């Protein structure tokens, strides 16, 4: 297991933003994770776990501790439509492997960036499907106790972009077991996955430098706004939530830029690094978006993207400047 010093984190994220980690290591299982935590404890360093690199914005200053990047972890087809997958496995690779094996259920998740572990932690979803729909159990390492434990689906407390593991960062996802429907036509499944990716591409180029959807879809009870959405989209709202991209568009921020950070012209819930953007530029733009949406529509947007490496002093400085929209992890 190799520990590297001052590894630039931008190289490992879809945003292509982020300074150096004091220490960096790639790991694939609970044993290597435990070794990393032991090293960090001996040097009194904070730890951050990542994998696919989507859904993350690292500080320009980087991270003052150990970043461990989960890689691969394996893929096994079991019986009765079950598959066991390592947390570091790329979600798209897993979906395509399941399609090839005639296992159906997750093809509508094709194109969601990142790893299986990250998708499970945030209960990723698209086109009416969520990854939690297919989970049997999740195996985790509790880094505080050093114990590995398996949680059944009900114990995972899945909700909209939420799970037990998001609320309890000491629980690190190591592997996941899914149950899918067996006996489907691999060619038909691959076709559905391909069309799903094309549909995502039509909404926004999937090779853009961004973290994916920046904000969660907000709860909106204002019936006037909900009727406007019906009129504009020709669709019914999904429960009490409206799409964050549509909400942002209502306040005229499509295409707004700060430096090299831009609210996407195609999908306003994407903040795009157009080339050389800094985390500071992204967060300034995010602050503008949140404030304008709150002031004009009385809606409080909440970040879906994880903001990492931003300390309390930076929060204090921003609040002194009147930017009150951030609550970053320490």
Backbone as numpy.savetxt, mean C-alpha at the origin, in Angstrom:
# Nx Ny Nz CAx CAy CAz Cx Cy Cz
23.25 -13.45 5.79 22.40 -12.25 5.79 23.28 -11.02 5.79
23.12 -10.18 4.79 23.99 -9.02 4.60 23.30 -7.73 5.06
23.99 -6.96 5.88 23.52 -5.64 6.27 24.32 -4.59 5.50
23.61 -3.68 4.84 24.29 -2.64 4.07 24.02 -1.29 4.70
25.01 -0.42 4.70 24.89 0.90 5.29 24.53 1.94 4.22
23.68 2.89 4.64 23.34 4.05 3.80 22.81 3.66 2.42
21.97 2.64 2.40 21.33 2.22 1.15 20.21 3.20 0.80
20.22 3.70 -0.44 19.22 4.68 -0.86 17.87 3.99 -1.04
16.87 4.44 -0.29 15.56 3.78 -0.28 14.74 4.06 -1.53
15.03 5.15 -2.22 14.30 5.47 -3.44 14.39 4.34 -4.46
15.50 3.59 -4.44 15.68 2.50 -5.39 14.68 1.37 -5.18
14.07 1.31 -4.01 13.22 0.17 -3.67 11.74 0.54 -3.59
11.37 1.73 -4.02 9.97 2.14 -3.95 9.44 2.52 -5.33
8.15 2.38 -5.51 7.52 2.76 -6.78 7.45 4.27 -6.93
7.58 5.02 -5.84 7.59 6.48 -5.88 8.95 7.02 -6.35
10.01 6.22 -6.18 11.38 6.62 -6.50 11.79 7.86 -5.70
11.39 7.86 -4.44 11.70 8.96 -3.52 12.18 8.35 -2.21
13.16 8.98 -1.59 13.61 8.54 -0.27 15.11 8.55 -0.12
15.57 9.00 1.03 16.99 9.07 1.33 17.53 7.74 1.81
18.68 7.74 2.48 19.34 6.50 2.87 18.79 5.90 4.17
18.84 4.57 4.24 18.60 3.87 5.51 19.95 3.70 6.20
19.98 3.91 7.50 21.22 3.70 8.24 21.73 2.28 8.03
20.81 1.30 8.11 21.12 -0.09 7.78 20.00 -0.65 6.92
20.36 -1.58 6.04 19.37 -2.17 5.12 19.70 -3.64 4.94
18.68 -4.49 4.94 18.89 -5.92 4.72 17.69 -6.51 4.00
17.94 -7.48 3.14 16.88 -8.22 2.48 16.70 -9.56 3.20
15.46 -9.88 3.53 15.16 -11.08 4.31 14.02 -11.84 3.64
13.91 -13.14 3.96 12.86 -13.94 3.31 12.03 -14.77 4.26
12.40 -14.82 5.56 11.62 -15.66 6.47 11.70 -15.10 7.90
10.99 -15.78 8.80 10.91 -15.32 10.19 12.27 -15.35 10.88
13.08 -16.33 10.55 14.39 -16.44 11.18 15.26 -15.23 10.83
15.29 -14.85 9.56 16.09 -13.70 9.16 15.52 -12.40 9.72
14.20 -12.31 9.79 13.58 -11.15 10.44 14.05 -11.03 11.90
14.05 -12.16 12.61 14.47 -12.17 14.01 15.92 -11.73 14.16
16.79 -12.20 13.25 18.19 -11.80 13.28 18.33 -10.29 13.09
17.51 -9.76 12.18 17.54 -8.32 11.97 17.11 -7.54 13.19
16.04 -8.01 13.85 15.58 -7.33 15.06 16.63 -7.41 16.17
17.35 -8.52 16.24 18.42 -8.65 17.25 19.52 -7.62 16.98
19.89 -7.47 15.72 20.93 -6.49 15.36 20.45 -5.08 15.71
19.21 -4.77 15.36 18.68 -3.44 15.64 18.61 -3.17 17.14
18.21 -4.18 17.91 18.13 -4.01 19.37 19.51 -3.76 19.96
20.52 -4.47 19.45 21.87 -4.30 19.99 22.43 -2.92 19.73
21.95 -2.27 18.64 22.42 -0.93 18.30 21.37 0.14 18.61
20.28 -0.27 19.24 19.20 0.64 19.63 18.68 1.42 18.42
18.37 0.69 17.36 17.88 1.30 16.13 16.41 0.98 15.93
15.63 1.93 15.41 14.26 1.60 15.01 14.28 0.71 13.78
13.17 0.01 13.54 13.08 -0.93 12.43 11.85 -0.61 11.59
12.01 -0.71 10.28 10.86 -0.60 9.38 10.91 -1.78 8.41
9.75 -2.42 8.21 9.64 -3.57 7.31 8.92 -3.13 6.04
9.50 -3.46 4.89 8.86 -3.17 3.61 8.98 -4.39 2.72
8.38 -4.30 1.54 8.54 -5.40 0.59 8.50 -4.87 -0.83
7.31 -4.79 -1.44 7.23 -4.39 -2.85 7.54 -2.94 -3.11
7.43 -2.09 -2.09 7.80 -0.69 -2.24 6.71 0.23 -2.74
5.49 -0.30 -2.94 4.36 0.58 -3.25 3.75 1.05 -1.93
2.89 2.07 -2.02 2.15 2.53 -0.85 3.06 3.09 0.25
4.27 3.56 -0.12 5.22 4.11 0.84 5.80 5.41 0.32
5.91 6.39 1.21 6.70 7.59 0.93 7.74 7.72 2.03
9.01 7.54 1.68 10.10 7.73 2.62 10.52 9.20 2.64
10.99 9.64 3.79 11.52 10.98 3.95 12.75 11.19 3.07
12.99 12.44 2.69 14.22 12.77 1.97 15.45 12.48 2.82
15.27 12.49 4.12 16.38 12.19 5.03 16.58 10.69 5.20
15.67 9.90 4.64 15.77 8.46 4.76 15.19 7.94 6.06
15.79 6.88 6.60 15.30 6.26 7.81 16.47 6.02 8.76
16.38 6.49 10.00 17.53 6.45 10.91 17.70 5.13 11.64
17.40 4.04 10.95 17.48 2.73 11.60 17.66 1.65 10.56
17.10 0.46 10.86 17.22 -0.70 9.98 15.94 -0.85 9.16
16.08 -0.87 7.86 14.98 -1.21 6.96 15.21 -2.64 6.48
14.23 -3.52 6.72 14.31 -4.88 6.21 13.28 -5.05 5.10
13.77 -5.52 3.96 12.91 -5.71 2.79 12.64 -7.20 2.62
11.37 -7.58 2.78 10.96 -8.97 2.60 10.95 -9.33 1.12
11.62 -10.42 0.78 11.67 -10.86 -0.61 11.14 -12.28 -0.73
10.42 -12.53 -1.80 9.94 -13.85 -2.17 9.27 -14.59 -1.01
9.86 -15.67 -0.50 9.23 -16.46 0.56 8.52 -17.69 0.05
8.45 -17.85 -1.30 7.92 -19.10 -1.84 6.46 -19.08 -2.21
6.08 -20.07 -3.04 4.70 -20.25 -3.51 4.44 -21.74 -3.63
3.42 -22.25 -2.91 3.11 -23.67 -2.95 1.62 -23.88 -3.15
1.29 -24.75 -4.10 -0.10 -25.14 -4.28 -0.37 -26.34 -3.36
-1.38 -26.22 -2.52 -1.73 -27.28 -1.58 -2.91 -28.06 -2.14
-3.86 -28.44 -1.32 -5.03 -29.18 -1.82 -6.28 -28.33 -1.65
-7.35 -28.77 -2.27 -8.67 -28.10 -2.13 -8.63 -26.62 -2.47
-7.85 -26.26 -3.50 -7.81 -24.87 -3.93 -6.98 -23.95 -3.05
-6.23 -24.52 -2.12 -5.43 -23.69 -1.22 -4.02 -23.47 -1.76
-3.49 -22.28 -1.53 -2.10 -21.98 -1.88 -1.45 -21.28 -0.70
-0.17 -21.56 -0.49 0.61 -20.90 0.56 1.64 -20.01 -0.11
1.70 -18.75 0.34 2.52 -17.75 -0.35 3.35 -16.97 0.66
4.62 -16.78 0.36 5.47 -15.94 1.19 5.07 -14.48 1.07
5.21 -13.73 2.17 4.76 -12.34 2.21 5.49 -11.45 1.22
6.74 -11.81 0.88 7.51 -10.99 -0.03 7.26 -11.26 -1.50
6.40 -12.22 -1.79 6.11 -12.57 -3.18 5.30 -11.43 -3.83
5.64 -11.09 -5.06 4.90 -10.05 -5.79 3.47 -10.52 -6.04
2.50 -9.66 -5.73 1.10 -10.04 -5.84 0.74 -10.46 -7.26
1.20 -9.72 -8.25 0.86 -10.07 -9.62 1.42 -11.44 -10.00
2.63 -11.75 -9.57 3.20 -13.08 -9.87 2.34 -14.19 -9.29
1.82 -13.97 -8.09 0.96 -14.97 -7.44 -0.34 -15.13 -8.21
-0.94 -14.01 -8.60 -2.20 -14.08 -9.34 -2.03 -14.83 -10.66
-0.95 -14.54 -11.38 -0.71 -15.19 -12.66 -0.41 -16.68 -12.48
0.29 -17.03 -11.40 0.56 -18.45 -11.12 -0.73 -19.18 -10.79
-1.63 -18.52 -10.07 -2.93 -19.13 -9.75 -3.76 -19.30 -11.02
-3.73 -18.30 -11.89 -4.44 -18.42 -13.17 -3.93 -19.63 -13.95
-2.62 -19.77 -14.01 -2.01 -20.87 -14.74 -2.43 -22.23 -14.18
-2.66 -22.27 -12.87 -3.06 -23.52 -12.21 -4.57 -23.73 -12.22
-5.31 -22.81 -12.86 -6.76 -22.94 -12.92 -7.46 -22.60 -11.63
-6.81 -21.80 -10.79 -7.38 -21.38 -9.51 -7.93 -19.97 -9.63
-9.22 -19.81 -9.48 -9.86 -18.52 -9.73 -10.27 -17.82 -8.45
-10.38 -16.49 -8.55 -10.86 -15.67 -7.44 -10.12 -14.36 -7.31
-8.81 -14.36 -7.58 -8.02 -13.14 -7.36 -7.68 -12.38 -8.63
-8.20 -12.85 -9.78 -7.77 -12.21 -11.03 -8.17 -10.73 -11.13
-9.24 -10.30 -10.41 -9.64 -8.89 -10.43 -8.71 -8.01 -9.60
-7.77 -8.64 -8.88 -6.77 -7.88 -8.13 -5.50 -7.67 -8.96
-5.49 -8.22 -10.18 -4.30 -8.09 -11.03 -4.00 -6.62 -11.29
-2.74 -6.27 -11.18 -2.31 -4.90 -11.43 -2.13 -4.07 -10.18
-2.67 -4.55 -9.04 -2.38 -3.86 -7.78 -0.90 -4.03 -7.50
-0.17 -2.94 -7.32 1.29 -3.07 -7.16 1.67 -3.61 -5.79
2.93 -4.08 -5.71 3.47 -4.47 -4.42 3.42 -5.96 -4.13
3.65 -6.28 -2.87 3.79 -7.66 -2.43 2.51 -8.18 -1.79
2.49 -9.50 -1.58 1.36 -10.14 -0.91 1.23 -9.63 0.52
2.34 -9.55 1.25 2.27 -9.09 2.63 1.71 -7.70 2.76
2.15 -6.78 1.91 1.63 -5.42 1.94 0.17 -5.36 1.58
-0.24 -6.17 0.59 -1.64 -6.19 0.18 -2.54 -6.71 1.29
-2.07 -7.73 2.02 -2.85 -8.28 3.13 -2.92 -7.28 4.28
-1.78 -6.67 4.61 -1.75 -5.71 5.71 -2.75 -4.57 5.49
-2.84 -4.07 4.25 -3.76 -2.98 3.95 -5.06 -3.43 3.34
-5.32 -4.75 3.31 -6.52 -5.30 2.68 -6.79 -4.62 1.34
-5.82 -4.75 0.44 -5.92 -4.12 -0.87 -7.12 -4.65 -1.63
-7.67 -3.78 -2.47 -8.83 -4.19 -3.25 -8.99 -3.35 -4.50
-9.79 -3.86 -5.43 -10.11 -3.15 -6.67 -11.28 -3.84 -7.34
-12.07 -3.05 -8.05 -13.18 -3.57 -8.86 -14.10 -4.48 -8.04
-14.38 -4.08 -6.80 -15.33 -4.80 -5.97 -14.78 -6.03 -5.27
-13.47 -6.27 -5.39 -12.85 -7.43 -4.75 -11.77 -6.98 -3.78
-11.66 -7.67 -2.65 -10.60 -7.39 -1.68 -9.82 -8.67 -1.43
-8.55 -8.52 -1.10 -7.71 -9.70 -0.90 -8.19 -10.54 0.29
-8.81 -9.88 1.28 -9.32 -10.62 2.44 -10.38 -11.64 2.07
-11.05 -11.43 0.92 -12.11 -12.36 0.50 -11.58 -13.78 0.31
-10.27 -13.92 0.11 -9.72 -15.21 -0.28 -8.76 -15.80 0.76
-8.66 -15.16 1.91 -7.68 -15.58 2.91 -8.24 -16.66 3.83
-7.42 -17.67 4.08 -7.72 -18.69 5.08 -7.03 -18.33 6.39
-5.73 -18.04 6.31 -4.97 -17.72 7.51 -3.73 -16.92 7.14
-3.18 -16.25 8.16 -1.97 -15.43 7.99 -0.98 -15.81 9.08
0.24 -16.14 8.69 1.29 -16.48 9.66 2.14 -15.24 9.90
2.36 -14.91 11.18 3.09 -13.69 11.52 4.18 -13.98 12.56
5.17 -13.10 12.54 6.18 -13.07 13.60 5.85 -11.89 14.51
5.71 -12.16 15.81 5.61 -11.08 16.80 7.03 -10.74 17.22
7.53 -9.61 16.72 8.95 -9.32 16.96 9.24 -8.97 18.41
8.21 -8.66 19.17 8.43 -8.36 20.60 8.63 -9.63 21.41
7.94 -10.69 21.03 8.05 -11.96 21.77 8.94 -12.97 21.06
9.16 -12.76 19.76 9.93 -13.71 18.97 9.14 -14.94 18.55
7.84 -14.95 18.84 6.99 -16.10 18.54 6.34 -15.96 17.16
6.18 -17.10 16.47 5.46 -17.15 15.21 4.07 -17.73 15.48
3.04 -17.09 14.97 1.67 -17.51 15.23 0.85 -17.41 13.96
-0.13 -18.29 13.83 -1.03 -18.27 12.67 -2.39 -17.74 13.10
-2.89 -16.76 12.36 -4.18 -16.15 12.63 -5.18 -16.57 11.55
-6.33 -17.07 11.98 -7.41 -17.34 11.04 -7.98 -16.04 10.51
-8.71 -16.12 9.40 -9.22 -14.92 8.75 -10.01 -14.03 9.71
-10.91 -14.61 10.50 -11.74 -13.80 11.39 -10.92 -13.04 12.41
-9.80 -13.62 12.84 -8.95 -12.96 13.84 -8.14 -11.82 13.25
-8.12 -11.73 11.92 -7.31 -10.69 11.26 -8.00 -9.33 11.24
-9.25 -9.28 11.60 -10.00 -8.01 11.73 -9.90 -7.15 10.47
-10.20 -7.76 9.33 -10.13 -7.02 8.08 -11.28 -6.03 7.96
-10.96 -4.85 7.43 -11.94 -3.83 7.11 -11.47 -3.10 5.88
-12.11 -1.98 5.58 -11.71 -1.20 4.41 -10.29 -0.69 4.59
-9.36 -1.22 3.77 -7.93 -0.87 3.79 -7.35 -0.99 5.20
-7.83 -1.98 5.94 -7.44 -2.11 7.35 -7.34 -3.58 7.73
-6.50 -3.85 8.73 -6.37 -5.19 9.28 -5.78 -5.11 10.67
-5.80 -6.23 11.37 -5.16 -6.32 12.68 -3.69 -5.92 12.59
-3.04 -6.26 11.49 -1.60 -6.06 11.36 -1.23 -4.60 11.16
-2.17 -3.82 10.65 -1.96 -2.38 10.52 -2.07 -1.70 11.89
-2.92 -2.26 12.75 -3.11 -1.70 14.08 -2.03 -2.17 15.04
-1.40 -3.29 14.74 -0.37 -3.87 15.63 0.92 -4.09 14.84
1.75 -3.06 14.72 2.96 -3.16 13.90 3.98 -4.16 14.41
3.80 -4.67 15.64 4.71 -5.71 16.13 4.47 -7.05 15.43
3.33 -7.17 14.73 2.99 -8.41 14.03 3.42 -8.29 12.57
4.46 -9.03 12.21 5.02 -8.96 10.86 4.54 -10.16 10.05
3.85 -9.91 8.95 3.33 -11.00 8.11 4.49 -11.73 7.45
4.49 -13.06 7.60 5.55 -13.90 7.04 5.03 -14.69 5.83
3.82 -15.22 5.95 3.22 -15.97 4.84 1.70 -15.94 4.96
1.04 -16.27 3.85 -0.42 -16.21 3.79 -0.94 -17.46 3.08
-2.06 -18.01 3.59 -2.72 -19.11 2.90 -4.04 -18.61 2.33
-4.22 -18.85 1.03 -5.45 -18.47 0.35 -6.24 -19.72 -0.03
-7.55 -19.56 -0.18 -8.38 -20.61 -0.77 -9.10 -20.03 -1.98
-8.91 -20.68 -3.13 -9.51 -20.24 -4.37 -10.35 -21.36 -4.96
-11.11 -21.05 -5.99 -11.92 -22.06 -6.67 -11.06 -22.77 -7.70
-11.06 -24.09 -7.66 -10.23 -24.87 -8.59 -11.02 -25.31 -9.80
-10.28 -25.72 -10.84 -10.91 -26.30 -12.02 -11.31 -25.33 -13.09
-10.86 -24.07 -13.01 -11.21 -23.08 -14.03 -10.25 -23.18 -15.21
-10.65 -22.58 -16.32 -9.84 -22.58 -17.53 -8.71 -21.56 -17.38
-7.44 -22.00 -17.41 -6.31 -21.07 -17.24 -6.29 -19.94 -18.28
-6.66 -20.25 -19.52 -6.65 -19.23 -20.57 -7.68 -18.15 -20.27
-8.87 -18.56 -19.83 -9.92 -17.60 -19.50 -9.52 -16.75 -18.31
-8.90 -17.36 -17.30 -8.47 -16.60 -16.12 -7.39 -15.60 -16.49
-6.43 -16.02 -17.30 -5.37 -15.11 -17.73 -5.95 -13.94 -18.52
-6.98 -14.20 -19.31 -7.63 -13.15 -20.08 -8.29 -12.12 -19.17
-8.95 -12.60 -18.11 -9.59 -11.68 -17.15 -8.52 -10.83 -16.47
-7.41 -11.46 -16.05 -6.34 -10.72 -15.39 -5.75 -9.67 -16.32
-5.54 -10.04 -17.58 -4.98 -9.10 -18.56 -5.91 -7.93 -18.79
-7.21 -8.20 -18.93 -8.18 -7.12 -19.14 -8.27 -6.21 -17.92
-8.13 -6.79 -16.73 -8.14 -5.99 -15.50 -6.96 -5.03 -15.47
-5.78 -5.55 -15.84 -4.59 -4.70 -15.89 -4.78 -3.60 -16.93
-5.36 -3.94 -18.07 -5.61 -2.93 -19.11 -6.58 -1.85 -18.63
-7.57 -2.27 -17.85 -8.53 -1.30 -17.30 -7.85 -0.37 -16.33
-6.94 -0.90 -15.51 -6.18 -0.05 -14.59 -5.27 0.89 -15.38
-4.67 0.37 -16.43 -3.77 1.18 -17.27 -4.52 2.33 -17.93
-5.79 2.08 -18.31 -6.59 3.12 -18.94 -6.88 4.26 -17.98
-6.99 3.92 -16.69 -7.22 4.96 -15.69 -5.96 5.73 -15.37
-4.81 5.00 -15.35 -3.54 5.64 -15.06 -2.39 4.72 -15.46
-1.34 5.28 -16.13 -0.19 4.44 -16.50 0.40 3.74 -15.28
0.53 2.43 -15.36 0.98 1.67 -14.20 2.49 1.74 -13.98
3.21 2.33 -14.96 4.65 2.49 -14.77 5.02 3.89 -14.28
4.02 4.70 -13.94 4.29 6.03 -13.40 4.96 5.92 -12.03
5.79 6.90 -11.70 6.45 6.91 -10.39 5.47 7.47 -9.36
4.79 6.58 -8.69 3.83 6.98 -7.67 3.66 5.82 -6.70
2.91 6.06 -5.64 2.73 5.03 -4.61 1.40 4.30 -4.74
0.68 4.53 -5.84 -0.67 4.02 -5.95 -1.65 5.07 -5.43
-2.85 4.66 -5.10 -3.84 5.61 -4.56 -3.30 6.25 -3.29
-3.26 7.58 -3.26 -2.65 8.24 -2.11 -3.59 8.32 -0.91
-4.88 8.52 -1.19 -5.86 8.69 -0.11 -6.87 7.55 -0.12
-7.38 7.22 1.06 -8.51 6.31 1.16 -9.76 7.00 0.63
-10.68 6.22 0.08 -11.96 6.80 -0.32 -12.70 7.27 0.93
-13.09 8.54 0.97 -13.69 9.07 2.21 -15.17 8.73 2.35
-15.61 8.68 3.60 -17.04 8.56 3.90 -17.70 9.91 3.64
-18.74 9.92 2.83 -19.45 11.16 2.48 -20.94 10.92 2.65
-21.53 11.64 3.57 -22.97 11.50 3.81 -23.79 12.64 3.19
-23.11 13.67 2.70 -23.78 14.81 2.05 -24.51 14.30 0.81
-25.84 14.30 0.86 -26.62 13.72 -0.25 -26.49 14.52 -1.53
-26.23 15.84 -1.41 -26.03 16.65 -2.61 -24.78 16.18 -3.37
-23.70 15.95 -2.64 -22.47 15.47 -3.26 -22.65 14.07 -3.84
-23.36 13.25 -3.12 -23.57 11.88 -3.59 -24.41 11.88 -4.87
-25.36 12.80 -4.97 -26.17 12.90 -6.19 -25.32 13.43 -7.34
-24.41 14.37 -7.04 -23.49 14.86 -8.07 -22.63 13.73 -8.61
-22.18 12.87 -7.70 -21.37 11.73 -8.14 -22.17 10.82 -9.05
-23.42 10.54 -8.69 -24.27 9.69 -9.53 -24.42 10.30 -10.93
-24.64 11.62 -10.95 -24.84 12.32 -12.23 -23.57 12.29 -13.07
-22.41 12.53 -12.44 -21.14 12.60 -13.17 -20.68 11.23 -13.67
-20.85 10.22 -12.83 -20.26 8.92 -13.14 -21.25 7.92 -13.73
-22.53 8.15 -13.49 -23.52 7.18 -13.90 -23.51 5.94 -13.04
-22.87 6.02 -11.86 -22.74 4.88 -10.96 -23.31 5.21 -9.60
-23.68 4.16 -8.88 -24.11 4.32 -7.50 -22.88 4.34 -6.58
-22.88 5.17 -5.53 -21.77 5.12 -4.57 -21.67 3.75 -3.92
-20.45 3.35 -3.57 -20.23 2.09 -2.87 -20.36 2.33 -1.38
-21.52 2.01 -0.83 -21.78 2.28 0.58 -21.77 3.76 0.84
-21.14 4.16 1.93 -21.09 5.58 2.30 -19.89 6.30 1.70
-19.03 5.58 0.99 -17.79 6.18 0.48 -17.94 6.65 -0.96
-17.20 7.74 -1.26 -17.06 8.22 -2.63 -15.58 8.13 -3.02
-15.28 7.95 -4.30 -13.88 7.86 -4.72 -13.10 9.14 -4.40
-11.95 8.97 -3.79 -11.13 10.12 -3.42 -10.74 10.93 -4.66
-10.47 10.25 -5.77 -10.09 10.96 -7.00 -11.19 11.88 -7.48
-12.44 11.42 -7.40 -13.57 12.26 -7.80 -13.71 13.45 -6.87
-13.53 13.23 -5.58 -13.64 14.30 -4.60 -12.58 15.37 -4.87
-11.35 14.94 -5.12 -10.26 15.90 -5.38 -10.54 16.69 -6.65
-11.12 16.03 -7.63 -11.43 16.70 -8.89 -12.48 17.80 -8.70
-13.36 17.63 -7.73 -14.42 18.62 -7.49 -13.88 19.96 -7.02
-12.67 19.95 -6.45 -12.10 21.22 -5.97 -11.03 21.74 -6.93
-10.98 21.19 -8.15 -10.16 21.75 -9.20 -8.67 21.51 -9.09
-8.26 20.39 -8.48 -6.84 20.17 -8.26 -6.22 19.16 -9.23
-6.97 18.68 -10.17 -6.40 17.80 -11.20 -5.26 18.53 -11.91
-4.08 17.93 -11.92 -2.94 18.52 -12.61 -2.14 19.52 -11.79
-2.55 19.79 -10.55 -1.82 20.76 -9.72 -0.41 20.24 -9.42
0.57 21.12 -9.47 1.96 20.71 -9.22 2.60 21.53 -8.13
3.51 20.90 -7.43 4.46 21.56 -6.54 5.83 20.98 -6.89
6.69 21.81 -7.46 7.98 21.28 -7.91 7.76 20.18 -8.93
8.30 19.00 -8.65 8.17 17.86 -9.56 7.11 16.86 -9.08
6.30 17.25 -8.11 5.19 16.42 -7.66 3.90 16.94 -8.28
3.04 16.02 -8.74 1.87 16.44 -9.49 0.65 15.59 -9.15
-0.49 16.24 -8.99 -1.76 15.52 -8.93 -2.04 15.03 -10.34
-2.19 13.73 -10.51 -2.31 13.15 -11.84 -3.45 13.75 -12.64
-3.17 13.98 -13.93 -4.21 14.46 -14.85 -5.25 13.38 -15.10
-4.82 12.12 -15.06 -5.72 11.02 -15.40 -6.50 10.50 -14.21
-5.87 10.50 -13.04 -6.52 9.96 -11.84 -6.07 10.81 -10.65
-6.90 11.77 -10.22 -6.46 12.73 -9.20 -6.13 12.14 -7.83
-6.40 10.84 -7.61 -5.98 10.24 -6.34 -4.55 9.69 -6.44
-3.88 9.90 -7.56 -2.47 9.55 -7.69 -1.64 10.83 -7.61
-0.65 10.83 -6.72 0.35 11.89 -6.70 1.57 11.33 -7.42
2.02 12.00 -8.48 3.04 11.45 -9.36 4.36 12.20 -9.21
5.43 11.45 -9.16 6.78 12.00 -9.25 7.10 12.12 -10.72
7.10 13.34 -11.25 7.32 13.53 -12.69 8.80 13.47 -13.05
9.66 13.31 -12.02 11.10 13.21 -12.25 11.86 14.09 -11.30
12.47 13.47 -10.30 13.25 14.23 -9.34 12.46 14.87 -8.21
11.21 14.45 -8.01 10.41 15.01 -6.92 10.99 14.61 -5.56
10.83 15.48 -4.59 11.25 15.19 -3.22 10.03 14.86 -2.37
10.28 14.23 -1.24 9.19 13.96 -0.30 8.59 15.27 0.20
9.42 16.28 0.37 8.93 17.59 0.81 7.93 18.15 -0.19
8.22 18.04 -1.48 7.28 18.53 -2.50 5.98 17.74 -2.47
6.08 16.42 -2.34 4.88 15.59 -2.28 4.00 15.99 -1.11
4.61 16.14 0.06 3.81 16.43 1.26 3.24 17.84 1.24
3.93 18.77 0.63 3.36 20.11 0.47 2.13 20.05 -0.42
2.22 19.28 -1.51 1.07 19.12 -2.40 -0.07 18.40 -1.69
0.25 17.37 -0.94 -0.77 16.63 -0.19 -1.48 17.54 0.81
-0.72 18.41 1.46 -1.30 19.35 2.42 -2.30 20.28 1.74
-1.94 20.75 0.54 -2.84 21.62 -0.22 -4.12 20.88 -0.58
-3.98 19.65 -1.04 -5.15 18.84 -1.42 -6.07 18.65 -0.22
-5.51 18.24 0.90 -6.33 17.97 2.08 -7.04 19.23 2.57
-6.31 20.34 2.59 -6.90 21.58 3.10 -8.02 22.07 2.19
-7.81 22.03 0.88 -8.83 22.52 -0.06 -10.08 21.65 -0.02
-9.90 20.33 0.05 -11.04 19.42 0.13 -11.80 19.63 1.44
-11.07 19.84 2.52 -11.72 20.08 3.81 -12.47 21.41 3.82
-11.81 22.46 3.30 -12.42 23.80 3.35 -13.64 23.92 2.44
-13.58 23.30 1.25 -14.66 23.49 0.28 -15.76 22.44 0.38
-15.40 21.23 0.81 -16.39 20.14 0.83 -16.65 19.58 2.22
-15.91 20.06 3.21 -16.04 19.57 4.57 -15.78 18.06 4.65
-14.79 17.62 3.88 -14.39 16.20 3.87 -12.93 16.12 4.29
-12.63 15.25 5.25 -11.26 15.05 5.71 -10.67 13.82 5.05
-9.75 14.05 4.11 -9.07 12.93 3.46 -8.04 12.33 4.40
-7.86 11.03 4.29 -6.88 10.31 5.10 -5.95 9.54 4.19
-4.64 9.67 4.46 -3.65 9.00 3.62 -3.79 7.49 3.68
-3.70 6.84 2.53 -3.55 5.40 2.45 -2.07 5.03 2.41
-1.28 5.91 1.82 0.17 5.72 1.72 0.81 5.87 3.09
1.78 5.02 3.40 2.52 5.11 4.66 3.62 6.17 4.53
3.68 7.05 5.50 4.69 8.11 5.51 5.74 7.72 6.54
6.97 7.47 6.07 7.98 6.83 6.90 9.24 7.68 7.00
9.72 7.82 8.25 10.98 8.53 8.48 10.81 9.99 8.81
9.57 10.42 9.00 9.30 11.80 9.34 9.13 11.90 10.85
10.05 12.57 11.52 10.05 12.62 12.97 9.19 13.72 13.54
9.09 13.74 14.85 8.25 14.72 15.55 8.70 16.15 15.31
10.02 16.39 15.17 10.50 17.74 14.94 10.00 18.29 13.61
9.96 17.42 12.59 9.47 17.87 11.30 7.97 18.15 11.36
7.23 17.34 12.10 5.80 17.59 12.30 5.61 18.96 12.96
6.43 19.23 14.00 6.32 20.51 14.72 6.60 21.68 13.77
7.64 21.54 12.94 7.99 22.61 12.01 6.87 22.87 11.03
6.28 21.81 10.50 5.20 21.99 9.53 3.97 22.62 10.18
3.69 22.23 11.40 2.53 22.81 12.07 2.74 24.30 12.36
3.98 24.67 12.64 4.30 26.09 12.85 4.09 26.89 11.57
4.22 26.21 10.43 3.99 26.86 9.13 2.49 26.86 8.78
1.67 26.28 9.64 0.24 26.23 9.37 -0.21 25.00 8.62
0.68 24.03 8.45 0.33 22.78 7.77 -0.03 21.74 8.83
-1.32 21.55 9.03 -1.78 20.75 10.17 -2.35 19.39 9.77
-2.03 18.95 8.55 -2.71 17.79 8.02 -1.96 16.48 8.17
-0.85 16.46 8.94 -0.02 15.28 8.98 0.10 14.70 10.38
0.02 13.39 10.47 0.32 12.69 11.71 1.20 11.51 11.34
2.50 11.71 11.37 3.45 10.71 10.89 3.91 9.80 11.99
4.25 8.57 11.63 4.85 7.67 12.62 6.23 8.17 13.01
6.62 7.95 14.27 7.93 8.43 14.70 9.01 7.45 14.31
